[in-house]
Amino acid sequence: MTGVLKEESVSLDLLKKKMAEFAKERDWDQFHSPRNLLLALVGEVGELSEIFQWKGEVPRGLPDWKEEEKVHLGEELSDVLLYLVRLSDICGVDLGKAALRKVELNALKYPVGMCKGSSKKLSTNNDGHGTEGG
């Protein structure tokens, strides 16, 4: 497996291919069932959560964090992303398309006119559009 060049664009497809190659080279496909990948993903989300556990609210950009803390955060975020990409690949889900569809659905569920500047939860009526609720 070769490294990613700095000029190379990183896409979900590239990550999917890299992860498939990585698993195949190590004969790990036999272990990459949806269940196993999901449990590994949950474990990585736990490790990511530990980084923030006792920090309270953290401002955007993490201005008070040391460089090694940011590097560690990047590693844990990457673990989560890579397991998610691998899980979607094994399940036959095009993660990019699914994510774009979800953004479109959320735009319908949370219309700007009802949601702008508000963190109130909306419930969904029968036509898929949001209504204020609890």
KELO-80730 format. One record per residue: residue in one letter; x, z, y of N, C-alpha, C in turn. Coordinates in steps of 0.2 Angstrom, whole numbers, plus 2048, in hexadecimal, padded with zeros to 3 digits. Layout:
N
AXZYXZYXZY...
This chain:
134
M8048007FA800800800804800806T8037FC80B8077FB8118047FF816G80880181B806804821802800826V7FE80382A7FB7FF82F7FF7FE835L7FF7F88378037F683D8007F9843K8037FB8498007FD84F7FC7F8852E7FD7F28517F97ED8547F37EB850E7F37ED84A7ED7EB8457E77EF847S7E17EC8487DB7EF8497D97F3843V7D67F98437D47FD83E7CC7FC83DS7CA7F98387C37F98377C17FD831L7BA7FE8307B880182A7BA7FD824D7B97F68247BB7F281F7C37F381DL7C77F38227CE7F48207CF7FB81DL7CC80081F7CC80781C7CA807815K7C48038147C180380D7C67FF808K7C97FA80B7CE7F68067D47FB805K7D67FE80A7DC8038097DB808804M7D580B8057D38118007D280E7F9A7CF8087F87CE8057F27D58047EEE7D98017F27E08007F07E48067EEF7E380B7F27E68127F17E48157EAA7DD8157E97DA8187E37DC8147DDK7DC80D7DE7DE8097D87E580A7D6E7EA80A7DB7F180B7D97F28117D5R7EE8167D67EF81D7D37EA81E7CDD7E68197CC7E18197C67DC81F7C7W7DA81F7CE7D68257D07CE8227D0D7CD81C7CF7C681A7CF7C281D7CAQ7C581F7C47C18237BF7BE82A7C2F7C182C7C77BF8337CA7BB8327D0H7BA82C7D37B782B7D97AF8297D8S7AC82E7D57A582D7D47A28307DBP79B82D7DC7988307E37988377E3R79783B7DE7968427DE79D8457E0N7A28437DD7A98457DE7AB8447E5L7AA83E7E77AC83C7EE7A88407F3L7A28417F279E8457F77A084C7F7L7A284F7F17A58567F17AB8577F5A7B08527F47B68517F77B58517FFL7B084D8017AE84C8087AC85280BV7A88568077A585C80A7AB86180BG7B08618067B68668077BA86480DE7BB85E80E7BE85C8147BB85D81AV7B485D81B7B085F8207B1867821G7B286A81C7B387181D7BA873820E7BF86F81E7C686F8217C686E828L7C286982A7C18678317BE86C835S7B986F8327B58758357BA87B836E7BE87C8327C38828337C7881839I7C987B83B7CD87A8417C987D847F7C387C8477BF87E84D7BC88584CQ7BC8888477B888E8457B989384AW7BE89584D7BF89B8517C1899858K7C089385A7C28908607BC890866G7B68928647B18928697B088B86BE7AD88A8717AB8838737B2880876V7B387A8747B98778767B887187AP7BC8708807BA86B8847BC864882R7B985F8847BB8588827C3857883G7C685387F7CD85187F7D185787DL7CF85D87B7D38628797D986487DP7D88658847DD8658887E286B887D7DF8718847E38778827E687787BW7E58718787E88718717EF86F871K7F387286C7FA87086B7FA869867E7FF86586880085E8657FF85F85EE80286485A8018658537FA866851E7F686A8557EF86B8547EB864854K7ED8608597E985A8597EB855853V7F18558517F485184B7F0854845H7F085A8447EC85D83F7E585B83FL7E285C8457DB8598457DA852843G7DE84E8467DE8478447DF84683CE7E384A8397E38498327DD84B82EE7DA8508307D385382D7CE84E82FL7CD84B8357C88468367C9840832S7D083E8317D183882D7CF83A826D7D08408237CE84181C7C684081BV7C38438207BB8428207B983B820L7BC8378257BB8308267BC82C81FL7C282D81C7C482A8177C082B810Y7BE83180F7B983380A7B283080BL7B08308117AA82D8137AA825812V7AF8228147B081B8137B081980BR7B481D8087B481C8007AE81D7FDL7AA8237FF7A48247FC79F81E7FDS79F81C80379A81680579C810801D7A280F8007A58097FC7A280A7F5I7A38107F27A28117EB79A8107EAC7968127EF78F8127EF78C80B7F0G7908077F378E8007F478A8007FBV78C80480078980480678E80280BD78C7FD80F7907FA81578F7FF81AL79480481B794809820793807827G7978028297967FF83078F7FD831K78C7F982D7867F682E7817FC82EA78280182977D80782977D80B82FA78380C83278481083878180C83EL78280683F77F802844777802844R77580283E76D80283D76B80983FK76F80E83D76D81583F76D816846V77281384A77281485176C811854E76A80B85176480785475D80C852L75D80F84C75781384B75781984FN75D81C85175D82285575B82085CA75D81A85E75B818865753817865L75081586074881586074681C85FK74982085B74682785A74782C861Y74D82A86474E82E86A74F82A870P74982787374982387974C82687FV75082288375382588974E82988DG74882688E744829893741830891M74283188A73F83888874583D886C74B83A88675183E88375683F888K75783B88E75C83B89275D842895G76384589476584B897762851893S75F85088D75B85588A75E856883S75F85C88076185D87975B85F875K75585F87874F86087474E85C86EK74C85F86874B85B862745857863L74585186173E84D86073C84C859S73684C85873384B852731843852T73084084C72F83984C72783884AN72483484E71D83284C71D82C847N71782A84571782584071A81E841D71B81D84871E81684972681784AG72981D84873081D84873281F84FH72E82085473082285B73082985CG73482C86073583386172F836865T72D83C86472884086872B847868E72A84A86E72D85186F72A855869G72F85986772D85E861732864861G73186885C73586D85B73986D855
